[in-house]
Amino acid sequence: MNARIERAPRQSPANATGGLAVVAGLNYLVPTGERPFSYACEPPAGTPWESGRYELRQMAIADARSTVPRPSIDVEGFELCDAPSAVRDFFDPDEVRACYHAEAAELALAVTGAQRAHVFDHLVRRRERDRAPVSFGRKPAVGPPAVNGRIHNDYTEASGRRRLAMVLADALAAARVERYAIINIWRSIKGPVRDTPLAVCDARSVAASDLVVSDVRYPRRTGEIYHARHSPRHRWSYFSGMDRHEALVFKQYDSRNCGVARFVLHAAFDLPQIPVDAPLRESIELRCLVIYD
């Protein structure tokens, strides 16, 4: 993939205009004082798949295709790229690892300006056939995981720091890294998304107090992510009709703690008045750690 990245000149905030918006429900965490958890595997008998309580808040979600200036990775924390892929079957993990991982690494470096890239995982998702209310995207008995409708960021301050050593598997090499970031690359793998697109939140509109550390429990370890409390300050966007040749690139962690976007909250949401014949969304998300030399 030779990523074609088109960036419009950035304008001053006084000249900025928002894109057309839809009003739709987004799942926020209701604060209870307890640390939420969810399982990425079958939970022990008698244990729920997730804890915590969530409320659907109606929020304006701008179509960032018509936003001026265009969002960028270090300001809002996300940007859309025209980045066709040579992958024929995204459900073939061998083809994805052999082809798409290299494409994604190239794209991550082009967008961020970093010098090294390490792809460390990917996940394919499919919308449930019954279009059930979006939840945390658990894996059904058959087929890929469902779409994730809980507002979240894949890494916290602590788990973002831990990921560097996990990826490099070399404590000395990790200690020498001055700046790195974790990037998520999201794309439709079926065709234009008509039912449950991905919403992303402008990193500048999120306060540290909006973020809640939550556990994700795997068979042999426990990870940390952020969920989010509601705030009327949050500015949400999506890119309408995202197609297979496009990739949404957004920040999940940046070790630089000032002057750049560091965390981008995101979630799937149901577009209002989805046509009954709208195809079920199928998508791939890939995580890549980039290092700035």
MARLO-483229 format. One line per 8 residues: number of its first residue (from 1); their letters; for each residue x, y, z of C-alpha. Coordinates in steps of 0.05 Angstrom, whole numbers, plus 32768, in hexadecimal, padded with zeros to 4 digits. Layout:
BEGIN
NUM = a = X/Y/Z ~ ...
This chain:
BEGIN
1 = mnariera = 8000/8000/8000 ~ 801A/8044/7FED ~ 7FF0/806E/801D ~ 7FD4/80AC/7FFD ~ 7FCD/80DC/8036 ~ 7FAA/811D/8025 ~ 7FAF/8154/8058 ~ 7F8B/8196/8051
9 = prqspana = 7FAF/81D4/806B ~ 7F9C/81E1/80B3 ~ 7F78/8222/80C2 ~ 7F72/824B/8100 ~ 7F3A/8237/8131 ~ 7F15/8276/811D ~ 7F0E/825C/80D6 ~ 7EFD/8214/80EA
17 = tgglavva = 7EB9/81F8/80D7 ~ 7E99/81B7/80EE ~ 7E7E/8182/80C0 ~ 7E35/816E/80BA ~ 7E20/8148/80F8 ~ 7DF2/8110/810B ~ 7DD5/8108/8151 ~ 7DDE/80C1/816B
25 = glnylvpt = 7DE7/809B/81AB ~ 7E2C/808E/81C8 ~ 7E38/8060/8204 ~ 7E58/8085/823E ~ 7E6C/8065/8280 ~ 7E42/8078/82BC ~ 7E73/8086/82F6 ~ 7E69/8058/8332
33 = gerpfsya = 7EAC/805D/8355 ~ 7EBC/8014/8343 ~ 7EF0/8000/830F ~ 7ECC/7FE3/82D2 ~ 7EE2/7FA3/82B0 ~ 7ED1/7F7B/8271 ~ 7EE7/7F37/8259 ~ 7F09/7F2A/8216
41 = ceppagtp = 7EFF/7EDF/8222 ~ 7ECA/7EB3/8242 ~ 7EC4/7ECB/828B ~ 7EC4/7E9C/82C6 ~ 7E81/7E7C/82D7 ~ 7E54/7EAE/82FA ~ 7E7D/7EEB/82E5 ~ 7E5D/7F1D/82B4
49 = wesgryel = 7E7F/7F2E/8273 ~ 7E85/7F76/8289 ~ 7E77/7FA2/82C5 ~ 7E65/7FEB/82C8 ~ 7E27/800F/82B0 ~ 7E22/8035/8270 ~ 7DF1/806A/8257 ~ 7DE1/807C/820F
57 = rqmaiada = 7DEB/80C7/8207 ~ 7DD3/80EB/81C9 ~ 7E0E/8110/81AC ~ 7E1B/8138/816D ~ 7E4D/8112/8141 ~ 7E6A/813C/8109 ~ 7E79/8120/80C4 ~ 7EC4/812F/80C2
65 = rstvprps = 7EC5/8129/8076 ~ 7EAB/8171/8075 ~ 7ED3/818B/80B0 ~ 7F03/81C4/80A2 ~ 7F3B/81C0/80B2 ~ 7F43/8175/80A9 ~ 7F51/8150/80EA ~ 7F99/813A/80F5
73 = idvegfel = 7FBC/8106/811F ~ 7FE0/8135/814F ~ 7FA9/8169/8157 ~ 7F65/8148/815B ~ 7F87/8104/815F ~ 7F6C/80E4/811F ~ 7F6C/80EA/80D4 ~ 7F50/80C6/8098
81 = cdapsavr = 7F7E/80AC/8061 ~ 7F72/8092/801B ~ 7F9A/8052/8024 ~ 7F85/8018/7FF7 ~ 7F9A/7FD2/800E ~ 7FB0/7F96/7FE5 ~ 7F8F/7F66/8016 ~ 7F59/7F3C/7FF5
89 = dffdpdev = 7F3D/7F19/8033 ~ 7F42/7F3D/8076 ~ 7F25/7EFF/8098 ~ 7F64/7ED8/8085 ~ 7F94/7EE6/80BF ~ 7FD0/7ECD/8098 ~ 7FC3/7EFD/805F ~ 7FB7/7F36/8090
97 = racyhaea = 7FF8/7F29/80B4 ~ 8020/7F1F/8073 ~ 8004/7F5B/804E ~ 7FDB/7F8A/8078 ~ 800B/7F91/80B2 ~ 8041/7FAC/8084 ~ 800F/7FDB/8062 ~ 7FF7/7FF4/80A5
105 = aelalavt = 803E/8000/80BF ~ 804D/802A/8081 ~ 800D/8052/808A ~ 801B/805E/80D4 ~ 8060/807A/80C5 ~ 8046/80A6/808D ~ 800F/80C4/80BA ~ 8037/80CD/80F9
113 = gaqrahvf = 807C/80DF/80DE ~ 809B/80AA/810C ~ 80D7/8081/80F5 ~ 80C6/803A/810D ~ 8085/8013/8110 ~ 8072/7FD2/8132 ~ 802E/7FB4/8124 ~ 801A/7F89/815F
121 = dhlvrrre = 7FD1/7F74/8155 ~ 7F92/7F79/812B ~ 7F49/7F68/8134 ~ 7F11/7F5D/8102 ~ 7ECA/7F6F/8118 ~ 7E84/7F64/80FB ~ 7E42/7F84/810E ~ 7E10/7F54/812C
129 = rdrapvsf = 7DDC/7F3B/80FA ~ 7DA2/7F50/8128 ~ 7DC1/7F95/8130 ~ 7DBC/7F8E/817C ~ 7DCC/7FCC/81A5 ~ 7E17/7FD7/81A2 ~ 7E3D/7FC0/81DF ~ 7E86/7FB2/81EE
137 = grkpavgp = 7E92/7F87/81B1 ~ 7E98/7F42/81D0 ~ 7EA6/7F06/81A4 ~ 7E6A/7EDA/8195 ~ 7E6E/7E8E/8195 ~ 7E76/7E8F/8149 ~ 7E96/7EC5/811F ~ 7EC0/7F03/812C
145 = pavngrih = 7EB5/7F34/8167 ~ 7E7B/7F65/8163 ~ 7E84/7FB0/815B ~ 7E9A/7FD4/819B ~ 7E67/8009/81B1 ~ 7E87/801C/81F3 ~ 7EAC/805E/81F1 ~ 7EF4/804C/8200
153 = ndyteasg = 7F3E/8057/81F2 ~ 7F68/8018/81EA ~ 7FA0/802E/8219 ~ 7FA7/8054/825A ~ 7FE3/807B/8272 ~ 7FFE/803D/8294 ~ 7FED/8008/825F ~ 8008/8035/8228
161 = rrrlamvl = 804B/8037/824C ~ 804B/7FEB/8255 ~ 803C/7FDE/820C ~ 8080/7FF8/81F5 ~ 80A7/7FC3/821B ~ 8075/7F8D/8205 ~ 807E/7F9E/81BC ~ 80C9/7FA6/81BC
169 = adalaaar = 80D5/7F6C/81ED ~ 8116/7F8F/8200 ~ 8119/7FB9/823F ~ 8159/7FDC/822B ~ 813E/7FEF/81E6 ~ 80FD/8008/8205 ~ 8124/8033/8237 ~ 8147/8056/81FD
177 = veryaiin = 8106/806B/81DA ~ 80F7/80B5/81E6 ~ 80B3/80B9/81C4 ~ 8082/8085/81A9 ~ 8038/8080/819A ~ 8004/804A/8191 ~ 7FDA/8053/8152 ~ 7F98/8031/8140
185 = iwrsikgp = 7F89/8028/80F5 ~ 7F3F/8019/80E8 ~ 7F1E/8009/80A5 ~ 7EE0/7FEB/8087 ~ 7EEF/7FA8/8065 ~ 7EAD/7F9E/8042 ~ 7E97/7FDF/8022 ~ 7E7B/8022/8037
193 = vrdtplav = 7E66/8022/8080 ~ 7E1B/802F/8084 ~ 7E06/8017/80C9 ~ 7E39/801C/8103 ~ 7E73/804A/80F2 ~ 7EAA/805C/8123 ~ 7EA6/809D/8149 ~ 7EE5/80BF/8161
201 = cdarsvaa = 7EEA/80F7/8195 ~ 7F16/8134/818C ~ 7F4E/812A/81BE ~ 7F4E/8174/81D0 ~ 7F07/816E/81EA ~ 7F16/8137/821D ~ 7F2E/8147/8263 ~ 7F56/8116/828D
209 = sdlvvsdv = 7F1D/8113/82BF ~ 7EEF/80F7/8287 ~ 7F19/80B8/8283 ~ 7F0C/807A/82AF ~ 7F40/8042/82B4 ~ 7F1F/7FFF/82A4 ~ 7F38/7FB7/82A2 ~ 7F36/7F88/8266
217 = ryprrtge = 7F3F/7F41/827D ~ 7F61/7F0F/824F ~ 7F70/7EC5/825C ~ 7FB6/7ED3/8277 ~ 7FBA/7F1D/8285 ~ 7F91/7F5C/8295 ~ 7F97/7F9A/826A ~ 7F81/7FE2/8276
225 = iyharhsp = 7F58/8010/824B ~ 7F33/8051/8256 ~ 7EE7/8057/8256 ~ 7EC8/809C/8258 ~ 7E98/80C5/8282 ~ 7E69/80F2/825C ~ 7E7C/813A/8250 ~ 7E57/816C/8225
233 = rhrwsyfs = 7E9B/8186/820F ~ 7EAA/8148/81E7 ~ 7EAE/8154/819C ~ 7E9E/8116/8174 ~ 7EAA/8107/812A ~ 7EA4/80CF/80F8 ~ 7EB3/80C7/80AE ~ 7E74/80B6/8087
241 = gmdrheal = 7E73/807A/8058 ~ 7EBA/8063/8066 ~ 7ECE/8032/802F ~ 7F01/7FFB/8028 ~ 7F37/8028/800A ~ 7F36/8058/8046 ~ 7F57/8053/808A ~ 7F48/807A/80C9
249 = vfkqydsr = 7F89/8084/80F0 ~ 7F84/809A/8138 ~ 7FAD/80A0/8178 ~ 7FA6/8070/81B2 ~ 7FE2/8087/81DA ~ 801B/80B8/81D2 ~ 8055/80BA/8203 ~ 805D/8105/81F5
257 = ncgvarfv = 8031/8124/822A ~ 8027/816A/820F ~ 801A/818D/81CD ~ 7FFC/8150/81A9 ~ 7FBE/8125/81AB ~ 7FCB/80E9/81D8 ~ 7F89/80C2/81DF ~ 7F4E/80BD/81B0
265 = lhaafdlp = 7F0C/80A3/81CC ~ 7EE5/807B/8199 ~ 7EA7/804E/8193 ~ 7E79/802F/8160 ~ 7E34/804F/815B ~ 7DF4/8043/8135 ~ 7DE5/8075/80FF ~ 7D9E/8090/8104
273 = qipvdapl = 7D6B/806F/80D6 ~ 7D98/8037/80BD ~ 7D79/801B/807C ~ 7D5E/7FD4/8087 ~ 7D8A/7FBA/804F ~ 7DCA/7FDD/8067 ~ 7E04/7FAB/8065 ~ 7E21/7F95/80A8
281 = resielrc = 7E60/7FBB/80B8 ~ 7EA1/7F92/80B4 ~ 7EE1/7FB4/80C9 ~ 7F29/7FA8/80DE ~ 7F4E/7FCE/8114 ~ 7F99/7FC9/811A ~ 7FC8/7FE3/814F ~ 800E/7FFB/8140
289 = lviyd = 8044/8018/816D ~ 806E/804E/814C ~ 80B0/8069/8165 ~ 80CC/80AE/8158 ~ 8118/80AC/8154
